[in-house]
Every structure is written in C-alpha cells, then in structure tokens.
Amino acid sequence: MRYIVGYTADERGHDAVCLAVALARRQDADLDLVLVTPEHSVYAGTYPPDQGFDTLLSEQMREWMDQGLALVPDDVTARGVVIRAESNAEGLIRAAEDTEASLIVIGASSRGLAARFSVGNVARGLLHAAPVPVALAPRGYRRTEPVTRLTCAVGRRAGADDVISVAVSSVERRGLPLRLVSLVALDSGQPDAAGAEDEANRRLAEAASSLAAGGRVSVETALGSSIEEAVEAMAWDEGEVLLVGSSRLAQHMRLFLGSTANKILRTLTIPMVVVPRTYATPGTTSGPGTLSTEADA
C-alpha cells in the first residue's frame, strides 16, 4: 500500500507528513513525498529553460526533500519524488495514478486565521478531481502515533457512496474500532428533535447491522441547530480520523466536496478523509446498496 504526500517546505507540508505517518503506521503503508515544480512553458519568465536556473532549482528541491524525509521516522518507509506539472493538484493526481496509490495526504491552506482547516487551491483542485481518497490534515497537526479510531459520517441517501465499505476495509485490516455517526441539523427542515434523532438512529442501526466488524462498531447521533453545532457536540479523540463521502454531484470515481462536508471542515479539529463517489478499496467491490455519507446532503 502506498500513500502520496503533497509535501511543501513549510508548516502545511509538516502537517501533511505527520498525518501520513500516523496513517501509514496503522495501515503499514509506504510514503511518497511529492514535490511539484512548474513544468516548462512558453509563458514562463525563463523560457526557453535556463540550465543554470534549472540547476539551482534542482538543488533547492533536493534540500527541501531532504528536510521532508527527515520528518519521517525510521519505522516508516518513505521516498522523495519531484514531479513537473501545471499545478500541484495535477502533479499529485498523476503521482497517485502512476503508483496506484491508495490515498493522497495534504495539509490545510496556510491562509486561514482562526479555522483549523482552510481549503486552498491545492485542496480545492484535489477535492474536485482526485480518483482516490484525500486526507486533510488540520493546521498544526503534529501527531505521528498510529490512528486510534475511524469515524464514518452516515447520511440519508442510499446508493451514493461506498465510504462505509472503505471504512470497514480499513478497520478490519488493522483492528481499529469504527464509529458511525449521523450529524443532524435541526434547521434543515426537521424541527422535531426527537423525530430527527429517531430517524438518524434507525439509519445508523441499519448501517451497523450490515457490517462485519463485530463488536468494534459503535453508533452515535449528534444534534444541533446547524451542522457546525452538531460537530461541536461530538467528542473527538486526538488520534481519530473522520471519513466522509463525496457529493452526489461528483462524477464516477471522482471527488466533489459537498456543502455539508464544507460545513464540517469549519469546525472539525481532527483529520478528515474524503472518499470519491463509487470508490472501492482495492480487493473490495462497490455496490448500489451502500449508504451514503452526510457530505452529499
């Protein structure tokens, strides 16, 4: 198993490496730290390419890559890769496709002031086009111990995503506990709190009963006047990761970050993994009966 890490020589890159290490330690995956450099273009200020400039750039890339690889502990296998591409998102997607990677890991944008997550250009490009799950590290993420629990946000629509299958596959490989949650916003046309909670619990029970993860599956419903408030009402472990699915607007085997997932990001303090529509973990098959996540609401 291989993960692509979108590395940059800054705090965002450090966040991405730490999350990748935590995930790799739990899933026994190898890491590719990928630095994307602009490809030669007639519109570039140094076209045709200047050999001296290219040499300096290569030296700088090697220095940055050495810094990134130094962040990876000895018990995790990692290598550095430099790719030329028109954009960082394009380069990371190409790296994932070329290596048949299972995941792309990136850090949050450095522009946000208060929020732990800020979706910048790289994340936006990946979250609208990536063919594999994308893991987002919150700003300042420094945990490198193995992930302790996966939480999967379960939504109302059936047949949209296979995120539960991805979650079950992940927890079964390494014996992780799995939590299924439903985030209910009472301002979304459902004023009856008791009725909303009953409906959410019914969906969660149906999802849990179809899983083969034994007694390590728990279910929980969070109510709030908004999705953000529901997220804040949940208790999150430091070593936890949240899985959500893509919007129903996503093309087959592609990501598209839905409005609910965007709302979750505004409040969430732990890493989030977004799973492409109809994505199936290698070795599993996708099916039309899988429950979707709240991200497509």
FENNORJO-V737042 format. One record per pair of residues at least 12 apart in sequence whose ideal C-beta (glycine too) atoms are under 10 Angstrom apart, sorted by the first residue. I is the first residue (numbers start at 0). J is the second residue. If there is no record, write none. Layout:
i-><I;I>
j-><J;J>
This chain:
i-><0;0;0;0;0;0;0;0;0;0;0;0;1;1;1;1;1;1;1;1;1;1;1;1;1;1;2;2;2;2;2;2;2;2;2;2;2;2;2;2;2;2;2;2;2;2;2;2;2;3;3;3;3;3;3;3;3;3;3;3;3;3;3;3;3;3;3;3;3;3;3;3;3;3;3;4;4;4;4;4;4;4;4;4;4;4;4;4;4;4;4;4;4;4;4;4;4;4;4;4;4;4;4;5;5;5;5;5;5;5;5;5;5;5;5;5;5;5;5;5;5;5;5;6;6;6;6;6;6;6;6;6;6;6;6;6;6;6;6;6;6;6;6;6;7;7;7;7;7;7;7;7;7;7;8;8;8;8;8;8;8;8;9;9;9;10;10;10;10;10;10;10;11;11;11;11;11;11;11;11;11;11;11;11;11;12;12;12;12;12;12;12;12;12;12;13;13;13;13;13;13;13;13;14;14;14;14;14;14;14;14;14;14;14;14;14;14;15;15;15;15;15;15;15;15;15;15;15;15;16;16;16;16;16;16;16;16;16;16;16;16;16;16;16;16;17;17;17;17;17;17;17;17;17;17;17;17;18;18;18;18;18;18;18;18;18;18;18;18;18;18;18;18;19;19;19;19;19;19;19;19;19;19;19;19;19;19;20;20;20;20;20;20;20;20;20;20;20;21;21;21;21;21;21;21;21;21;21;21;21;21;21;21;22;22;22;22;22;22;22;22;22;22;22;22;22;23;23;23;23;23;23;23;23;23;23;23;24;24;24;24;24;24;24;24;25;25;25;25;25;25;25;25;25;25;25;25;25;26;26;26;26;26;26;26;26;27;27;27;27;27;28;28;28;28;28;28;29;29;29;29;29;29;30;30;30;30;30;30;30;30;30;30;30;31;31;31;31;31;31;31;31;31;31;31;31;32;32;32;32;32;32;32;32;32;32;32;32;32;33;33;33;33;33;33;33;33;33;33;33;33;33;33;33;33;33;33;34;34;34;34;34;34;34;34;34;34;34;34;35;35;35;35;35;35;35;35;35;35;35;35;35;35;35;36;36;36;36;36;36;36;36;36;36;36;37;37;37;37;37;37;37;38;38;38;38;38;38;38;39;39;40;56;57;60;60;61;61;63;63;64;64;64;64;65;67;70;71;72;75;80;80;80;82;82;86;86;86;87;87;87;87;87;87;87;88;88;88;88;88;88;88;88;88;88;88;88;88;89;89;89;90;91;91;91;91;91;91;91;91;91;92;92;92;92;92;92;92;95;95;95;95;95;95;96;96;96;99;99;100;100;100;101;101;101;101;101;101;102;102;102;102;102;102;102;103;103;103;103;103;103;103;103;103;103;103;104;104;104;104;104;104;104;105;105;105;105;105;105;105;105;105;105;106;106;106;106;106;106;106;106;106;106;107;107;107;107;107;107;107;107;107;107;107;108;108;108;108;108;108;109;111;111;112;113;113;114;114;114;114;114;114;114;115;115;115;115;115;115;115;115;115;115;115;115;115;116;116;116;116;116;116;116;116;116;116;116;116;116;117;117;117;117;118;118;118;118;122;122;122;122;123;124;125;125;125;126;126;126;126;126;126;126;126;126;126;126;126;126;127;127;127;127;127;127;127;127;127;128;128;128;128;128;128;129;129;129;129;129;129;129;129;130;130;130;130;130;130;130;131;131;131;131;131;131;132;132;132;132;132;132;132;132;132;132;132;132;132;132;133;133;133;133;133;133;133;133;134;134;134;134;134;134;135;135;135;135;135;135;135;135;135;136;136;136;137;137;137;137;137;137;138;139;140;140;140;142;142;142;142;144;144;145;145;145;146;146;146;146;146;146;146;146;146;146;147;147;147;147;147;147;147;148;148;148;148;148;148;148;148;148;148;148;148;148;148;149;149;149;149;149;149;149;149;149;149;149;149;149;149;149;149;150;150;150;150;150;150;150;150;150;150;150;150;150;150;150;150;150;150;151;151;151;151;151;151;151;151;151;151;151;151;151;151;151;151;151;151;151;151;151;151;151;151;152;152;152;152;152;152;152;152;152;152;152;152;152;152;152;152;152;152;152;152;152;152;153;153;153;153;153;153;153;153;153;153;153;153;153;153;153;153;153;153;153;154;154;154;154;154;154;154;154;154;154;154;154;154;154;154;154;155;155;155;155;155;155;155;155;155;155;155;156;156;156;156;156;156;156;156;157;157;157;157;157;157;157;158;158;158;158;158;158;158;158;159;159;159;159;159;159;159;159;159;159;159;159;159;159;159;160;160;160;160;160;160;160;160;160;160;160;160;160;160;160;160;160;160;160;161;161;161;161;161;161;161;161;161;161;161;161;161;161;161;161;161;162;162;162;162;162;162;162;162;162;162;162;162;162;162;162;162;163;163;163;163;163;163;163;163;163;163;163;163;163;164;164;164;164;164;164;164;164;164;164;164;165;165;165;165;165;165;165;165;165;165;165;166;166;166;166;166;166;166;166;166;166;166;167;167;167;167;167;167;167;168;168;168;168;168;168;169;169;169;169;170;170;170;170;170;171;171;171;171;171;172;172;174;174;174;175;175;175;175;175;176;176;176;176;176;176;176;177;177;177;177;177;177;177;177;177;178;178;178;178;178;178;178;178;178;178;178;179;179;179;179;179;179;179;179;179;179;179;179;179;180;180;180;180;180;180;180;180;180;180;180;180;180;181;181;181;181;181;181;181;181;181;181;181;181;181;181;181;181;181;182;182;182;182;182;182;182;182;182;182;182;182;182;182;182;182;182;182;182;182;182;183;183;183;183;183;183;183;183;183;183;183;183;184;184;184;184;184;184;184;184;184;184;184;184;184;185;185;185;185;185;185;186;186;186;186;186;187;187;187;187;187;189;192;193;195;195;196;196;196;197;198;199;199;199;199;199;199;200;200;200;202;202;202;203;203;203;203;203;203;204;205;206;206;206;209;209;209;219;219;219;220;220;221;221;223;225;225;225;226;226;226;226;226;226;226;226;226;226;227;227;227;227;227;227;228;228;229;229;229;229;230;230;230;230;230;230;230;231;231;231;232;233;233;233;235;235;235;236;237;237;238;238;239;239;239;240;240;240;240;241;241;241;241;241;241;241;241;241;241;242;242;242;242;242;242;242;243;243;243;243;243;243;243;243;243;243;243;243;243;243;243;243;244;244;244;244;244;244;244;244;244;244;244;244;244;244;244;244;245;245;245;245;245;245;245;245;245;245;245;245;246;246;246;246;246;246;246;246;246;246;246;247;247;247;247;247;248;248;249;249;249;249;249;249;249;249;250;250;250;251;251;251;251;252;252;252;252;252;252;253;253;253;253;254;254;254;254;254;254;255;255;255;255;255;256;256;256;256;257;257;257;257;257;257;257;258;258;258;259;259;259;259;259;260;260;260;260;260;260;261;262;262;262;263;263;263;271;273;273;274;274;276;276;277>
j-><22;23;26;27;28;29;99;100;101;102;172;281;23;28;29;30;31;76;78;94;95;98;99;100;101;102;18;19;20;22;23;26;28;29;30;31;32;75;77;95;98;100;101;102;103;104;131;132;134;15;19;30;31;32;33;80;90;91;92;93;94;95;96;97;98;100;101;102;103;104;105;129;131;133;134;16;17;18;19;20;22;23;30;31;32;33;34;67;70;71;77;79;80;91;94;100;102;103;104;105;106;134;136;19;32;33;34;35;87;88;90;91;94;103;104;105;106;121;122;125;133;134;136;19;30;31;32;33;34;35;63;64;66;67;68;70;77;79;80;81;91;104;105;106;33;34;35;63;67;87;105;106;109;121;34;59;60;62;63;64;66;67;63;106;109;106;107;109;138;139;140;141;105;106;107;108;109;110;117;119;121;122;136;138;140;32;34;63;66;67;70;105;106;109;136;66;67;70;106;136;139;140;141;104;105;106;107;109;115;135;136;137;138;139;140;141;270;32;67;70;103;104;105;106;107;134;135;136;140;30;32;66;67;68;69;70;71;75;77;104;106;136;140;141;143;70;71;104;106;136;139;140;141;142;143;144;270;104;105;106;134;135;136;137;140;141;142;143;146;240;269;270;272;31;32;70;71;75;77;102;103;104;105;106;134;136;143;70;71;72;74;75;77;104;142;143;144;145;75;104;134;136;140;141;142;143;144;145;146;147;238;240;270;75;101;102;104;134;136;143;145;146;169;240;270;272;71;72;74;75;76;77;102;104;143;145;146;72;74;75;143;144;145;146;173;144;145;146;147;149;169;170;172;173;174;175;238;240;101;102;145;146;169;172;173;175;75;76;145;172;173;75;76;77;100;101;102;75;76;77;78;98;100;67;68;71;75;76;77;78;79;100;102;104;77;78;79;80;82;91;94;95;97;98;100;103;63;64;66;67;68;70;71;77;78;79;80;81;104;64;67;78;79;80;81;82;84;87;90;91;93;94;95;98;100;103;104;59;60;61;63;64;67;79;80;81;82;87;90;80;81;82;83;84;85;86;87;88;89;90;91;93;94;121;53;56;57;59;60;81;82;83;84;87;90;56;83;84;85;86;87;90;82;83;84;85;86;89;90;53;83;85;81;81;79;81;79;81;79;81;78;79;80;81;79;79;143;143;143;143;94;97;98;94;97;120;121;124;105;119;120;121;122;124;125;103;105;120;121;122;123;124;125;126;127;128;129;133;124;125;128;121;103;104;105;121;124;125;129;131;133;124;125;128;129;130;131;133;125;129;130;131;132;133;129;130;131;131;281;130;131;132;131;132;165;169;280;281;129;131;132;133;134;272;274;125;129;130;131;132;133;134;135;254;272;273;132;133;134;135;136;270;272;119;121;122;125;126;129;133;134;135;136;119;121;122;134;135;136;137;138;139;140;119;121;122;135;136;137;138;139;140;264;270;120;121;122;123;135;138;138;138;265;138;138;265;137;138;264;265;266;267;268;135;136;137;138;139;140;264;265;266;267;268;269;270;135;136;137;138;261;263;264;265;266;267;268;270;271;137;138;264;265;135;256;261;264;135;256;264;273;256;254;254;256;273;245;246;249;253;254;255;256;257;260;261;264;273;275;245;246;248;249;250;253;254;255;256;249;250;253;254;255;275;245;252;253;254;255;273;275;278;250;251;252;253;254;275;278;252;253;254;274;275;278;162;165;169;242;243;244;245;254;272;273;274;275;278;280;245;254;256;271;272;273;274;275;240;242;270;271;272;273;240;241;256;264;267;270;271;272;273;269;270;271;264;267;268;269;270;271;268;268;268;269;270;237;238;269;270;237;238;173;175;238;169;170;173;175;236;238;239;240;269;270;175;176;236;237;238;239;240;170;175;176;177;178;215;217;235;236;238;239;240;241;269;165;166;167;169;170;173;175;176;177;178;179;239;240;241;242;272;166;176;177;178;179;180;217;219;233;235;236;239;240;241;242;243;269;271;163;164;165;166;167;169;170;177;178;179;180;206;210;216;240;241;242;243;244;272;274;290;292;293;166;178;179;180;181;182;221;226;230;241;242;243;244;259;260;263;271;291;292;293;294;296;166;179;180;181;182;199;202;203;205;206;207;218;220;243;244;290;291;292;293;181;182;199;202;243;244;247;257;259;290;291;292;293;294;295;296;181;183;198;199;202;290;291;292;293;295;296;244;247;290;291;292;293;295;296;202;205;287;288;289;290;291;247;277;286;287;288;289;290;291;244;245;246;247;249;276;277;287;289;290;291;292;294;295;296;242;243;244;245;246;247;249;274;275;276;277;278;285;289;290;291;292;294;295;244;274;275;276;277;278;279;280;283;284;285;286;287;289;290;291;292;242;243;244;245;272;273;274;275;276;278;289;290;291;292;294;295;177;179;206;207;209;210;242;244;274;289;290;291;292;210;274;278;279;280;283;284;285;286;289;290;242;244;272;274;275;278;279;280;283;285;289;178;179;210;212;216;240;242;272;274;280;292;209;210;211;212;216;280;283;212;279;280;281;282;283;240;242;272;280;210;212;213;215;216;210;211;212;213;215;280;282;212;213;215;212;215;238;239;240;212;214;215;216;217;236;239;207;210;212;213;215;216;217;218;242;203;207;215;216;217;218;219;233;236;239;241;202;203;204;206;207;210;216;217;218;219;220;290;292;199;203;217;218;219;220;221;229;230;233;241;292;293;195;196;198;199;200;201;202;203;206;218;219;220;221;222;229;292;293;199;219;220;221;222;223;225;226;227;228;229;230;232;233;243;259;262;263;292;293;296;195;196;198;199;220;221;222;223;226;229;232;293;221;222;223;224;225;226;227;228;229;259;262;293;296;222;223;224;225;228;229;223;224;225;226;228;224;225;226;259;296;222;222;222;220;222;220;221;222;220;220;218;219;220;221;222;293;218;219;220;218;220;290;216;217;218;219;220;290;218;290;218;289;290;288;289;290;232;233;234;232;233;233;234;266;262;265;266;258;259;260;261;262;263;265;266;293;296;262;263;264;265;266;267;262;266;262;263;266;293;262;263;264;265;266;267;268;266;267;268;266;266;267;269;267;268;269;269;268;269;269;270;268;269;270;269;270;271;272;260;263;264;267;269;270;271;272;273;292;270;271;272;273;274;292;294;256;257;259;260;263;264;267;271;272;273;274;291;292;293;294;295;257;259;260;273;274;275;276;277;278;289;290;291;292;293;294;295;257;260;273;274;275;276;277;278;291;292;294;295;258;259;260;261;273;276;291;292;294;295;296;276;291;294;295;296;276;295;273;274;275;276;277;278;294;295;275;276;277;275;276;277;278;275;276;277;278;279;285;275;276;277;278;273;274;275;276;278;294;273;275;276;294;295;271;273;294;295;273;291;292;293;294;295;296;294;295;296;292;293;294;295;296;273;292;293;294;295;296;294;293;294;296;292;293;294;294;292;294;292;294;291;295;289>
